Amino acid sequence: MPHLIQWLTRFSLPAERGGNRPAIVLALSLGGLLVAIAITGVVGLTINQNVHDITGRAIDIDLDLEDEGDDLRAAILDMRHFHRDVWFFGPNSPDTLSNLSNAFMELQEQLGDYAAIDIEPIPGIIPAYEMQEMADTYWQDFRTSTNLYYSNRDEFDAASGTGLARLREMERAAQAIDTVGEFRSETALGNVDRANSQARIILQSVLGGLVLIGAALVWVAIRVIAQFRRLYNSQQAASLQLGQALQAKSDFIADASHELRTPLTVLRGNAEAGLAIDRTCAHREILEEIVSESARMTKLVEDLLFLARSDADSVPLDIESVAAEPILLELAERARMLVQGRGSSFTTRLDGYGTLNVDLARIEQAVMILIDNAANYSPSGGIVRLASSSWKNEFIIDVVDQGSGIRNEDIPRVFERFRRLDKAASRQRGGTGIGLAIAKTIVDAHHGRIEVHSRVGEGTQMRIYLPLAATARARALVKPVERPLELAP
């Protein structure tokens, strides 16, 4: 039992643990309900079968026995009535003998019905075959004696008296059958009434149990609903607080970004002015480092401001309809200079075409983030590849490097903010850890998606899918465009 209670408490609500546990009552109530339903079914079937058997016996045997006793007695009384007509008026009187014959045929039919009752021997009543023998003996003797009515009246009267005595004996036997049938019928019907009374009591008890179980279930339901309402209200309050905290965080980042941009701009401007005045001064390296770091910090501030706005569901986009082909053609030269400046080679295969509804500057920013990331992680002398294609109503941009690759378990985390899979390399290359997050935010805002395919030791492929405009979707592809990169699935 303690183990059962311990198991049931696993399903109780947190606020209920240690006190009243509705889950335990609920489980026990449901178990009791199922048991009660099973008991009700078994008891109901048993009672129904018992009542059916008793009623069937009363109808099939006991009531039939009573009815046949009445019918036999009536047939015997008819025989006696027509027997007396023959005795008083003679066999040659109109219809006396024929009426007697018809009455005997009726008696034979009733004896057949009595014999058809499947009844065990009962003390005090004559079985059907003996009644049949008595009737046959009576008929044979009296029917033969009717020929003596006119020739030997004394012998006829003696035979007639014997016949009436036999009829009285048969009538008493029929009366006994009727009496036993009445007694057995009353007994059987009494059993039916008692069975019905017992069934009523049992069913009322079961019904009372079901009512109690139902009340327990209602109590549990009320407690559970009240608890869920409290949990829902708590969750709503927590969600509101979380939303306020996130909004406060976004507001703080936005405010801090705004406040930092001005001093960074002034700092960078003063350092550049100092270099412009005298590039041979003793502080030249310090000024150049100030310019470089302030530029990096300015970019970081702008990226943080962009993410803060995206968290507030207000990604700044200037959507316009542009042709897809020239986007990467114009961007390729800038990408080439960036990659070659990092000591890698740059190749392109630009086969994509169509029309895009995009913020061109933001899409270029996302692609350049991927190219910059690929250039950072490519080995010296490696190749960074930019490709495009049109495939199934989508414009696809691929950026592939020959770096060390990403492990499968790390791929789902590459777009997390400030997530650096290789922290040492990222610090060495000057990464901030939010570039890929910004790229994904830009692509998501355009209802596109980014996929990552990578093999450790071989390289990484970043693939951007952008939906083509409706007019471009209606345009059939002139020729199938193969997926350009071997790392694609």
Buried (B, 14 or more C-beta within 10 A) or exposed (E): EEEEEEEBBEEBBEEBEEEEBBBBBBBBBBEBBEEBEEBBEEBBEEBEEBBEEBBEBBEEBBBBBBBBBBBBBBBBBBBBEBBBBBBEEBBEEEEBBEBBEEBBEBBBEBBEBBBEBEBEEBEEBBBBEEBBEBBEEBBEBBBEBBEBBEEEEEEBBEBBEBBBEBBEBBBEBBBBBBBBBBEBBEEBBEBBEEBBEBBEEBBEEBEEBBEEBEEBBEBBEEBBEEBEEEEEEEEEEEEEEEEEEEEEEBEEBBEBBEEBBEEBEEBBEBBBEBBEEEEEEEEEEEBBEBBEBBBEBBEBBBBBBBBBBBBEEEBEBEEEEBEBBEBBEEBBEEBBEBBEEBEBBBEBBBBBBBBBBBBBEBBBBBBBBBBBBBBBBBEEEBBBBBBBBBBEBBBBBBBBBBBBBBEEEBBEEBBBBEBBBBEEBBEEBEBBBBBBBBBBBBBBBBEBBBBBBBBEEBBBBBBBBBBBBEEBBEBEEEEEBEBBBEBBE
